[in-house]
Amino acid sequence: MRSFPDRRQFLSQTANGLGSIALASLLQQHNASADDPPIRPKIDPSRPFAARPTHHRPAAKNVLVIFCSGACSQIDTFDYKPELIKRHGQPMPGAEDLVTFQGQQGMLTQSPWEFRPRGQSGKMVSQLVPQLAELADDMCFIHSLTGKTNTHGPGENFMSTGYTLDGFPSMGAWTTWALGTENENLPAYVAIPDPRGTPQSSVNNWGPGFLPAAFQGTQWSANKPLSNLQIPAGTSDKTDRATRRFLQRLNERHLQQFPGDEELAARISSYELAAKMQLSVPEVTDLSTESKSTLREYGADDAENTLKAQFAKNCILARRLIEKGVRFVQLFNGAYQTGGEGVSNWDGHKKIEEQYSKHGPVLDQPCAALLRDLKRRGLLKDTLVVWTTEFGRMPTFQKGASGRDHNPDGFTAWMMGAGIKAPFTYGATDEFGYKAVEDVTTVYDFHATILHLLGLDHRRLTYYHNGFERRLTDVHGSVIKPILA
């Protein structure tokens, strides 16, 4: 028989509940800083992408995020651990019975790729990415990132949106909602999927969540032109321009009939942007105007490694978009395919040496060329480049396999460009690269720092949704000040 609380128990539980609500309210006020109310952008619905002021002086105007889907191993790229070499083949102390995402762990296993000192800083970087390694003096490494999940979809969500669940705005959506863009002929936010397909969490990585739909990233690839923007066959440029002018007059009259209809104004603005893109997109995507030396530098002419050539074209597209002033560009390396574990992305569970030997060259030359090109053209003065993945991998091999399992307890990301101190290394994992132990950093801190460099205060950039003042950083996060120039 079900028992009900007596009067004393009821009053006690009610008091505790009310106390918890009051505490949560106070904590929210503390985190949001009651003296500094939210700063919401003032958006003209007819011009939703118009450039808007920052909260403080920005170091960067644009962001390029290079996202390696599948959880690229820090142990085999940028986090050098000599103790792992010394104890190769031995059990990890205190972790003999450790069970991670796919099961029990085997022995500590050194990287199959040699680490060498790079540049004047002597930063140790793996031979898996030799050309990126040459740029180590331009990079700021964060070796102490920690996540909240060891599953790919939620991990991608967390890195891209600050939440493990679907339905929350991406970094790019928050950025373009707050700042708009300085280019009126191209989208404010572009996501470039890997040539092999989309990441596991798919469009959620560049979705708008509960922000206005206009701020979703435009999915675009150099290998798959935006064909729906092409002028219809048989239509001359003169006729097309006249048609668009006529439509503009009709839209203006329609708006006058429904003053204050923000959704209508935004929809018309989207159509007008699409019309402008008919002229701007072909120019940006036409790689025939690139010199042969540039195509060779990126690897876009590599007939033997067609996947690298396709990814290289995406890298050139990314540079061109940044050059045109697109506010936020998300470049993906690695895609999700059912039944293709580790074949199309960095998910190296089974045969990491075999798998990464294919992925490394696809990433390395094109990305290194992209970074050199940005620097050579002076674009890094205003552009923040971020390299990341959803979480790291274990210093052990999985029991019965030749690969590494998922590890959100300590992994690496790096930044370079506007506002970033370089060469610099921040934070550290333990002697094996398993857990972050020095200057432990969260994804919330990571996001707060990106927003800060764009001139945005992550605590004050909020959007009211379902009774909550939502933020990219939830109620967490602190700017990683030591890495700022």
N, C-alpha and C positions, 0 to 999 in steps of 0.2 A: 504494500500500500504506500502511495506517495506521501511524503511528509512535507509540510509547509513550515516556513520559518515563523517563530513566534515574534511578538512585537519588538523585543530587544534585538533579535537577529536582523529583522527587517530594517530597523532604524540604523543599525550598524553598517549593514551592507549598502544601504542608500547613501549614508554619509561617506563611505569609502568611494562609492561611484561618483558622487558629486565632487569629492575631493580630487579624484582622478581627472575629471573634466576640467576643473579649475586649474590643476597643474598643467595639463596639456595646453590650455589656453595661455597660461603664463609662459610656458616654454616656447610656444609659437611666437608670442610677442617678443620674447627675448631673441629668438633666432632671426626674426624679421626686423628687429630693431625698431621699437615703437617710436623713437625719435626720427626715424627715417622711413616715412611711409612708402608704399610701393610706387614705382614710377612706370606707368603704362604708356606705351607709345600712342601718340595722337595720329590716327590713321585716317586719311581721306579715302573713303570707299571707292571713289572713282580713280584713285592713284594709290593702290595698296602697296606698291613696291617703291614708292618715292623714298629717297634717302631721308633718314630721320636722325636727330641728334643723339649722341651717346650720353651716358651718365657722367663720365669723366673722360679726360683726354686719352684716346686710344693709342696703343702702340701698333696695332694691326688694323687694316681695313678689310682684308680678305682672309679666309681660312681654306686650306687644302688638307683634308683628312685622307690619309692612305690607310685603308683598313684591310688587314690580312685575315680573312675569314677562315675559321677552322681551328683557331688557337695555335698560332705560331710559337714554337718552343723558344723560350728565352735562353735555355741551356745550350742551344745549338746555333745561336745567332749573336747576341749582344751581352750576355751575362756570363763572364768568364769565371770559372771556379776551379782553381788548381787542385783543391782538396778532392774534388770529384775525380780528377785524373789519378791522384794518389790512391784513392780507395775504390777504384774501378773493380767491379766484380764482387764487392763486399756488401753485406746488408747495411741499410741505412740505420744508424744507431737509434734505438727507441721506436723504430717503425717496422719491426719484424712482422707484426700482425696487421699492418695498415691495409685497409680496404678503401679504394677510391672509386671513381665513377664506374669503371668497368670491372672492378674486382681487385684481387690481391696483387701486391707489388713484388717484383723480383729484386734483383741486385742493383746497386748504384752503377750507372753506366755513363762513362765519359762521352763527350760528343764525338761522332765520327769525323768531324771537321776540325782541323787545327785552328787555334786562335793565334793571332799575331798582333804585335803592337802597331798602331796606326798613327800617322801624322806626327806633329810635334808633341801632342799630348800623350802619345804612347798608349792610347785606349786600345784594349784588347778586343778584337772583333773576329768573328769566325770567317773562315774561307768559304763558307756557304754563300756569303754575300760580299765578295771581294771589292766590287765597284762601290757599293754603298759604304763599305769600310773605309775607302779612301776619303770620304767626306766626314769622318768622325770628328774632326776639329770644328766642324760647323754645327755639331749636334749637341743637344742637352739630353742626357739619358736619365730616365726615371726608372730605377731598378726595384722600387718598393711598392708597386701598385698592387692593390688587393680588390677582389670582386666579391659578389654575394651569391654566386651560383657556379656550378661546374657543368652546366648543360648549355649546349651551343645556342639554341634559340633565345632563351632568357639571358644568356651572356651577351649576345649581340644586342638585344634590347637594352640591357643595362649600360653597355658602353655607348650606345647611340642615343638613348633617351633618358637614362638615369633611373629607369625602373625595369624590373624583370618581366613585368606583364606587358601584354600588347595594349595599344590604345593611347600611349603617351607621346607628346611631341618630341621630335628628334632635335639634336643640337642645331642642325641647320634651320629647322622650322622656328625654334626660339630666336635664333640669330636674325633671320630675315623678317620675322614679325617685329622684332625690336628696332632693326636698323634699316630695313628695306635694301635698296641697291642703288648704285650710281650709274648702272647701265639700264637704259629704258627699252632696249631692243632684244634683250635676252632674259631668261629667267633669273631670279635672284639666287636660286638654289638649284644645283644640278647634282644628281647622283649618277655615277658611271659604273654600272655593274661589270663584273668580270666577263670576258668573252664566253666563258663556259656557262653562264647563267647568273641567277640572283643568289645572294647569301641565304642562309637557312631561314632567318626571320624576314626575309624578302623585303617588301616595301615598308614594313614597320620601321626599318632602319632610316628611312627618309620621310616617314609619314608626318602629318601635321597634328595627329592626336585630336585633342579637343580645341586646338587653335583653329582659326578660320582656314577652310580648305585651300585657299589661295597660297598658303605657305608650305604646302607639300613640295618636296623636291621633284624636279622634272627628271624622269629616268631617260638617260641619253647615252648612246655609245657611238664611238667612231666607226664601229663595224656594222651598226644597224641604224641607218639614217632615219630621221623623223619624217617618214614618208607622208604622213597625214598633213604635213605643212606645205607640201609641194603645190605650186600653182597648177590647177587642172590642165590637162593636155588640151591644146587648141586655144587656150586663153592667152592673149598677148599681155605684156607688162602694162601697156597703156589701159587696156580694158580692166585689168585687175586693180590698178590704182583708182580708176574712176569708180569702180564698184565699191571699193573700200571707203572712198569719200562719201558716196551716197549712203552707205550703211552707217557711217559716222553721224551724218545729219539725222537719219532716222532714229538712231540711238539717243542723240541729244534731245530730240523732241519727246521721245518716250520717257526719258528721265524727268523732263519738265512736267509731264503728266503725273508722275509719281515721286514728288520731292521727298527726300529723306529715306527712300528705299535703298538701304545699304547693300542688300544682297543683289539687287538689280544692277547697281553701280559697279559692284565687284565683278559680276558676271560679264558686263560690257567691257570692263577693263581687261579681263582675261582674253576675251575675243580680240581686242585690239592688240594685245601682246602677241597673240598667235599670228595675227596679220603681219606685225613687224618682224616676227621670226621667219616668215617666208623669205625675207630678204637677208636677214642676219645669219640664219643657220647654215645655208649653203656656203657662205664665206668662211665660217668657222670650221666646218667639217671638211672642206676641200683641202686635203693634204698634198695635192699635187703642187701647191705653191711652196711647199717646204723644199729646201735644198737637199740634194742627195747626201751631202755630208751630215745633215741633221737627221735624216731618216736612218743613216748608218749608225750614228751615235746612239740613237734610241733603240736600234735593233728592229725597226719597222720594216726593213728590207730583208729580214732573215728568212730565206726560203726553206731552210732546214728545220727551223723551230717556228712553225706557223702560229702556235699559241703565244709565244713571246712577241712575234710580230704584231699580232692582234692587240695584245696588252700594251705594247709600245705605242700603237696608234691612239689608244685610250689615254695614255700619258701625254701625248702631244695635244690631244683635245683638252685635257685638264689644264695644260699650260696656256692654251689659247683662251680658255674661259677666264682664267685668272687675269690674263693680259687684257681682256675686254672689260674687266671690272666686276665679274660675277662674284657675289659676296661669299658664297659658301659652296665648295666643290668637294664631293665625297667620292673617292676613287677606290673601288674594291678590287682586291686581288684574292681570288679563290671564290668558289661557288658551291652551292649545295646540290647534290644529285642523289636521289634515292638509290641505295645499293652501291654507291660509289665512294665508300668511306676512305678518305685520305687520297683519293685519285684526283679530285678536282679542287681540293682545298688543303689546308695545313693540318688536318686532323690525323696526325701520325701515330696511330695506335699500333699497327701491326708490323710494318717494315719501314721505319722512319728514314733510314738511309736511302732506300730505294725511292721512297715518295718525295722526300725533300730534295733529292738530287734532280728531280724534274721541276719542282716548284721554285727552287732557288734561282736558276737562270732566268725564269720567266719574270720574276720580281726584280732581280738585281740590276741588270743593265738598263732596262727602261726607266726604272725609278731613279737610279743614279743620274741618268741623262736628264731627266725632268728636273731634278734638284740643281744640277749644274746649270741648266738652261735658265731656270728662274733666277739664279744668282748672277749669271752673266748679263741678263737683261735688266738687272736692278730691281726685279720684282719682289725679292725677299725683304726689301726695306719696308714694304707694306703688307706682306703676306706671312701668315703664321702657318707653317707646315707641321702636321701632327701625324706620326706613324703609331698605329696601335693594332691590337687584336683583342678578342673577347676575354681571354684569360691565358694563363701559361700552361706549362706541362711539367710533369714530374721528373726529378733527377734519376729516378729508377726506371728500368724497363718493366712493363707489365709481366706478370708471371705467365710464362709460356708464349711470350711474344717478343718481337724485336722493335717495339715502339714505346712511346711514353703516354701515360694517361693524363687526363685533365687536372689542372691545378690552379685554382683561383686565389691561393694564399700568398703568392708572390710572383709577379711577372713584370715585364719591361715594356715601356713605351719611350718614344723620344720625340722631341720637338726641335725645330730650327726656324730661323727667320726673325720676323719682327718681334722685338721686345724680349727675346730669349738670350740667356747667358750661354756662351759657347766658346771653347769646349768646356763642358761641365757634366758632372755626374752627381745625381742626387739619390739618396737612399741606397739600401742594400738588402739582399736576401742573405740567408745563413750560408754557411760554408759549402753547402751542396746546391744552393739555388732553390730550396724548397719553400721556405717561408720568409716573408718580409720581416726584417728585424731592426732595421735602422731607418728612421724617418718614414715610418709606415704611412702610406698614402692611399686614399680611397679614390674611387672613380668620381665621387662628388667633388673632391679637391681638384681633380683633373679638369672636370667641367668648369668649376669656379674659376680656375686659372685661365682657361680659354676665353670665357666671357670677360674676365678682367682685362685681358689683352685687347679685346675688342671695344673696351671702354664701357663695359656693362657690369653693374654690381649684381651678382647672382642672388643676393638676399632681397633685392628690391625689384627684380624682374619677375613679376608674378602675373598669373592669369586666374581670375575667379571662376571656379568650375565645381559644380555639385557641392556647394557649401564650403569649399576649401580655396585658400590662396595657393595655387600650385606653382612650383618652381622646377626648373631643370634639376636642381640639387636637392629637392624635397625640403627637409629642415636641417640639412647637413652641409658640410663643405667649408673649406677655408682655402684661400688663394695660396699657392705654393710660392711664397715670396722669394726664397733663396735662388730660384731658377730664373728670376726676372733680371733683365739687363739693367 
